[in-house]
Amino acid sequence: MTDALGIDKELNLKKKQRAPKVKLDDQRLLSEKGIPKLRKMAPRLKFKGKGHEFSDTARLLSFYQEWLDDLFPKATFLDALAMVEKAGHKTTVRNARLKWIDELRPKASFE
């Protein structure tokens, strides 16, 4: 009778593999969605200037929020900013930042 119910059969239970936890680290910050995308989007950002400081600041914050939502959508804006600041102090990000600064520096021509 127990054979008909399938009680004696061994069950094959496997735990599901969890998806790896995505982190906002220096590698993600230097990826194509990170700072390089921010640099490509930056020319679109236009400020009105004197007398429009409040609206210019709001425009800048919404610009950063749009970028961070694409880079790391799970975190709130303030949490993502804190993570970016923490990752920005790492050597790889610092070296990349110095490289980008050198690229924009005008080359001295000796004649």
One Martini backbone bead per residue (centre of mass of N, CA, C, O) as a GRO file, in nm:
protein
  111
    1MET     BB    1   0.057   0.064  -0.020
    2THR     BB    2   0.305   0.259   0.000
    3ASP     BB    3   0.383   0.240  -0.303
    4ALA     BB    4   0.135   0.401  -0.419
    5LEU     BB    5   0.219   0.678  -0.264
    6GLY     BB    6   0.544   0.730  -0.257
    7ILE     BB    7   0.704   0.718   0.027
    8ASP     BB    8   0.979   0.551  -0.047
    9LYS     BB    9   1.068   0.774  -0.212
   10GLU     BB   10   1.320   0.975  -0.316
   11LEU     BB   11   1.391   1.301  -0.283
   12ASN     BB   12   1.490   1.576  -0.507
   13LEU     BB   13   1.640   1.838  -0.340
   14LYS     BB   14   1.701   2.170  -0.456
   15LYS     BB   15   1.859   2.454  -0.439
   16LYS     BB   16   1.842   2.761  -0.530
   17GLN     BB   17   2.007   2.985  -0.704
   18ARG     BB   18   2.133   3.274  -0.643
   19ALA     BB   19   2.166   3.575  -0.726
   20PRO     BB   20   2.391   3.792  -0.756
   21LYS     BB   21   2.503   4.054  -0.578
   22VAL     BB   22   2.470   4.378  -0.651
   23LYS     BB   23   2.726   4.625  -0.676
   24LEU     BB   24   2.866   4.945  -0.595
   25ASP     BB   25   3.159   4.966  -0.753
   26ASP     BB   26   3.438   5.038  -0.930
   27GLN     BB   27   3.362   4.865  -1.179
   28ARG     BB   28   3.077   4.989  -1.222
   29LEU     BB   29   3.175   5.289  -1.238
   30LEU     BB   30   3.371   5.211  -1.501
   31SER     BB   31   3.161   5.141  -1.671
   32GLU     BB   32   2.947   5.225  -1.926
   33LYS     BB   33   2.723   5.327  -1.702
   34GLY     BB   34   2.901   5.517  -1.571
   35ILE     BB   35   3.115   5.768  -1.607
   36PRO     BB   36   3.116   5.761  -1.919
   37LYS     BB   37   2.813   5.836  -1.941
   38LEU     BB   38   2.832   6.102  -1.788
   39ARG     BB   39   3.027   6.235  -1.996
   40LYS     BB   40   2.824   6.214  -2.238
   41MET     BB   41   2.579   6.375  -2.093
   42ALA     BB   42   2.695   6.660  -2.003
   43PRO     BB   43   2.638   6.849  -2.259
   44ARG     BB   44   2.318   6.860  -2.200
   45LEU     BB   45   2.389   7.042  -1.966
   46LYS     BB   46   2.210   7.338  -1.879
   47PHE     BB   47   2.259   7.671  -1.775
   48LYS     BB   48   2.134   7.995  -1.683
   49GLY     BB   49   2.240   8.129  -1.415
   50LYS     BB   50   2.198   8.415  -1.297
   51GLY     BB   51   1.904   8.378  -1.088
   52HIS     BB   52   1.909   8.029  -1.132
   53GLU     BB   53   2.020   7.847  -0.898
   54PHE     BB   54   1.787   7.662  -0.815
   55SER     BB   55   1.724   7.535  -1.098
   56ASP     BB   56   2.015   7.437  -1.151
   57THR     BB   57   2.030   7.245  -0.909
   58ALA     BB   58   1.785   7.072  -0.987
   59ARG     BB   59   1.904   6.984  -1.259
   60LEU     BB   60   2.157   6.843  -1.147
   61LEU     BB   61   2.013   6.637  -0.962
   62SER     BB   62   1.843   6.502  -1.190
   63PHE     BB   63   2.085   6.412  -1.355
   64TYR     BB   64   2.206   6.225  -1.136
   65GLN     BB   65   1.951   6.052  -1.091
   66GLU     BB   66   1.933   5.933  -1.374
   67TRP     BB   67   2.209   5.796  -1.367
   68LEU     BB   68   2.170   5.624  -1.103
   69ASP     BB   69   1.918   5.466  -1.199
   70ASP     BB   70   2.080   5.319  -1.423
   71LEU     BB   71   2.321   5.206  -1.254
   72PHE     BB   72   2.139   5.181  -0.955
   73PRO     BB   73   1.807   5.106  -0.896
   74LYS     BB   74   1.788   4.994  -0.589
   75ALA     BB   75   1.873   5.264  -0.490
   76THR     BB   76   1.880   5.538  -0.348
   77PHE     BB   77   2.008   5.837  -0.399
   78LEU     BB   78   2.171   5.866  -0.132
   79ASP     BB   79   2.296   5.582  -0.132
   80ALA     BB   80   2.436   5.604  -0.409
   81LEU     BB   81   2.615   5.843  -0.337
   82ALA     BB   82   2.770   5.699  -0.112
   83MET     BB   83   2.882   5.471  -0.294
   84VAL     BB   84   3.032   5.654  -0.493
   85GLU     BB   85   3.216   5.788  -0.288
   86LYS     BB   86   3.352   5.530  -0.188
   87ALA     BB   87   3.452   5.427  -0.474
   88GLY     BB   88   3.614   5.699  -0.551
   89HIS     BB   89   3.869   5.625  -0.348
   90LYS     BB   90   3.980   5.432  -0.529
   91THR     BB   91   4.247   5.368  -0.727
   92THR     BB   92   4.108   5.312  -1.001
   93VAL     BB   93   3.940   5.573  -1.005
   94ARG     BB   94   4.167   5.775  -0.965
   95ASN     BB   95   4.326   5.700  -1.222
   96ALA     BB   96   4.098   5.757  -1.422
   97ARG     BB   97   4.060   6.054  -1.345
   98LEU     BB   98   4.349   6.145  -1.421
   99LYS     BB   99   4.327   6.061  -1.718
  100TRP     BB  100   4.090   6.250  -1.793
  101ILE     BB  101   4.233   6.512  -1.720
  102ASP     BB  102   4.474   6.478  -1.920
  103GLU     BB  103   4.299   6.473  -2.181
  104LEU     BB  104   4.190   6.783  -2.132
  105ARG     BB  105   4.460   6.886  -2.143
  106PRO     BB  106   4.659   7.096  -2.277
  107LYS     BB  107   4.905   7.086  -2.501
  108ALA     BB  108   5.234   7.149  -2.509
  109SER     BB  109   5.404   7.360  -2.740
  110PHE     BB  110   5.724   7.330  -2.882
  111GLU     BB  111   5.910   7.583  -3.094
   0.00000   0.00000   0.00000
